[in-house]
Amino acid sequence: MSDIKVYRIEDIMKMLPHRYPFLLVDRLEVEIPGEKGVGIKNVTMNEEFFQGHFPGNPVMPGVLQIEAMAQTAGAVVISSHEDYADQKRSVLFMSIDGVKFRKPVKPGDQLRMHVEKVRERRNVFVFKGQSKVDDQVVSEAEFTAMIIE
Protein backbone atom coordinates (compact mmCIF):
# COMPACT_ATOMS: atom_id res chain seq x y z
CA MET A 1 0.00 0.00 0.00
CA SER A 2 1.29 3.43 -0.91
CA ASP A 3 1.35 6.55 1.21
CA ILE A 4 -1.57 8.90 0.75
CA LYS A 5 -0.58 12.44 -0.23
CA VAL A 6 -2.94 15.11 1.10
CA TYR A 7 -3.54 18.38 -0.75
CA ARG A 8 -5.37 21.25 0.91
CA ILE A 9 -7.44 23.94 -0.77
CA GLU A 10 -4.44 26.17 -1.54
CA ASP A 11 -2.86 23.35 -3.58
CA ILE A 12 -6.14 22.40 -5.25
CA MET A 13 -6.57 26.02 -6.38
CA LYS A 14 -3.15 25.78 -8.06
CA MET A 15 -4.23 22.58 -9.85
CA LEU A 16 -7.71 23.58 -11.00
CA PRO A 17 -8.95 26.83 -12.57
CA HIS A 18 -12.32 26.63 -10.76
CA ARG A 19 -13.18 29.20 -8.09
CA TYR A 20 -16.06 29.93 -5.74
CA PRO A 21 -18.86 29.09 -6.11
CA PHE A 22 -17.84 26.37 -8.56
CA LEU A 23 -14.78 24.85 -6.90
CA LEU A 24 -16.28 21.68 -5.41
CA VAL A 25 -13.24 20.00 -3.84
CA ASP A 26 -12.05 21.18 -0.41
CA ARG A 27 -9.38 18.52 0.13
CA LEU A 28 -7.69 15.87 -2.00
CA GLU A 29 -6.18 12.58 -0.85
CA VAL A 30 -4.13 10.96 -3.63
CA GLU A 31 -3.39 7.27 -3.21
CA ILE A 32 -1.75 6.77 -6.62
CA PRO A 33 -0.71 10.00 -8.40
CA GLY A 34 -2.44 10.32 -11.75
CA GLU A 35 -4.62 7.28 -11.10
CA LYS A 36 -6.54 7.06 -7.84
CA GLY A 37 -7.70 9.39 -5.10
CA VAL A 38 -10.48 10.83 -2.99
CA GLY A 39 -11.81 14.37 -3.11
CA ILE A 40 -13.66 15.76 -0.13
CA LYS A 41 -16.43 18.36 -0.26
CA ASN A 42 -17.88 19.64 2.99
CA VAL A 43 -21.48 20.45 2.10
CA THR A 44 -22.88 23.41 4.05
CA MET A 45 -26.16 25.30 4.06
CA ASN A 46 -24.19 28.31 2.79
CA GLU A 47 -23.93 26.79 -0.70
CA GLU A 48 -25.65 29.12 -3.19
CA PHE A 49 -27.55 26.31 -4.93
CA PHE A 50 -29.52 25.49 -1.77
CA GLN A 51 -31.48 28.75 -2.17
CA GLY A 52 -33.38 27.21 -5.06
CA HIS A 53 -32.74 23.45 -4.77
CA PHE A 54 -35.01 23.14 -2.84
CA PRO A 55 -36.35 25.72 -0.34
CA GLY A 56 -37.40 23.84 2.79
CA ASN A 57 -35.76 20.63 1.57
CA PRO A 58 -32.16 21.42 0.56
CA VAL A 59 -30.60 18.78 -1.73
CA MET A 60 -27.25 19.04 -3.54
CA PRO A 61 -27.93 18.82 -7.30
CA GLY A 62 -26.78 15.56 -8.85
CA VAL A 63 -25.00 17.33 -11.69
CA LEU A 64 -22.82 19.10 -9.12
CA GLN A 65 -21.97 15.75 -7.52
CA ILE A 66 -20.76 14.54 -10.94
CA GLU A 67 -18.87 17.81 -11.46
CA ALA A 68 -17.19 17.33 -8.06
CA MET A 69 -16.09 13.83 -9.14
CA ALA A 70 -14.68 15.22 -12.38
CA GLN A 71 -12.82 17.98 -10.55
CA THR A 72 -11.38 15.34 -8.22
CA ALA A 73 -10.24 13.23 -11.18
CA GLY A 74 -8.67 16.25 -12.85
CA ALA A 75 -6.79 17.16 -9.68
CA VAL A 76 -5.61 13.54 -9.26
CA VAL A 77 -4.15 13.62 -12.79
CA ILE A 78 -2.61 17.07 -12.38
CA SER A 79 -1.12 16.13 -8.97
CA SER A 80 1.14 13.67 -10.79
CA HIS A 81 2.97 16.60 -12.41
CA GLU A 82 5.59 18.10 -10.12
CA ASP A 83 5.21 21.49 -11.83
CA TYR A 84 1.42 21.70 -11.29
CA ALA A 85 1.71 25.07 -9.53
CA ASP A 86 3.53 26.59 -12.51
CA GLN A 87 1.20 25.27 -15.20
CA LYS A 88 -2.32 26.36 -16.08
CA ARG A 89 -4.42 23.36 -17.02
CA SER A 90 -8.15 22.94 -17.56
CA VAL A 91 -10.25 19.80 -17.42
CA LEU A 92 -13.04 19.57 -20.00
CA PHE A 93 -15.84 16.98 -19.95
CA MET A 94 -16.20 14.86 -23.08
CA SER A 95 -18.78 12.30 -21.95
CA ILE A 96 -20.58 10.98 -18.89
CA ASP A 97 -21.94 7.43 -18.75
CA GLY A 98 -23.69 5.15 -16.29
CA VAL A 99 -24.81 7.92 -13.97
CA LYS A 100 -26.80 6.79 -10.95
CA PHE A 101 -28.08 8.82 -8.01
CA ARG A 102 -28.80 6.69 -4.96
CA LYS A 103 -29.42 9.02 -2.00
CA PRO A 104 -29.82 12.78 -1.51
CA VAL A 105 -26.87 14.84 -0.31
CA LYS A 106 -27.86 17.38 2.34
CA PRO A 107 -26.23 20.24 4.26
CA GLY A 108 -23.91 18.87 6.93
CA ASP A 109 -22.84 15.90 4.80
CA GLN A 110 -19.24 15.26 3.87
CA LEU A 111 -19.17 14.14 0.25
CA ARG A 112 -16.22 11.86 -0.51
CA MET A 113 -15.58 11.43 -4.24
CA HIS A 114 -13.65 8.21 -4.92
CA VAL A 115 -12.16 8.22 -8.43
CA GLU A 116 -9.98 5.75 -10.29
CA LYS A 117 -8.52 5.92 -13.78
CA VAL A 118 -9.86 3.31 -16.18
CA ARG A 119 -7.70 4.28 -19.17
CA GLU A 120 -5.66 7.09 -20.65
CA ARG A 121 -4.71 8.10 -24.16
CA ARG A 122 -2.50 11.17 -24.51
CA ASN A 123 -4.47 13.94 -22.78
CA VAL A 124 -7.81 12.08 -22.64
CA PHE A 125 -8.70 10.21 -19.47
CA VAL A 126 -11.55 7.88 -18.54
CA PHE A 127 -12.38 7.65 -14.84
CA LYS A 128 -14.97 5.80 -12.82
CA GLY A 129 -16.20 7.48 -9.71
CA GLN A 130 -18.38 6.95 -6.69
CA SER A 131 -19.44 9.65 -4.26
CA LYS A 132 -20.15 8.54 -0.72
CA VAL A 133 -21.59 10.02 2.45
CA ASP A 134 -20.91 8.03 5.63
CA ASP A 135 -19.57 5.13 3.49
CA GLN A 136 -22.87 4.88 1.59
CA VAL A 137 -22.81 5.42 -2.18
CA VAL A 138 -24.90 8.47 -3.10
CA SER A 139 -23.91 8.80 -6.79
CA GLU A 140 -21.70 7.15 -9.37
CA ALA A 141 -20.58 7.63 -12.96
CA GLU A 142 -17.93 6.93 -15.55
CA PHE A 143 -16.68 10.00 -17.32
CA THR A 144 -14.24 10.99 -20.00
CA ALA A 145 -12.34 14.26 -19.84
CA MET A 146 -9.59 16.05 -21.68
CA ILE A 147 -6.88 18.00 -19.90
CA ILE A 148 -5.62 21.00 -21.84
CA GLU A 149 -2.89 23.57 -21.16
Secondary structure, 3 states (H helix, E strand, C coil): CCCCEEECHHHHHHHCCCCCCCCCCCEEEEEECCCEEEEEEECCCCCHHHHCCCCCCCCCCHHHHHHHHHHHHHHHHHCCCCCCCCCCCEEEEEEEEEEEECCCCCCCCEEEEEEEEEEEECCEEEEEEEEEECCEEEEEEEEEEEEEC
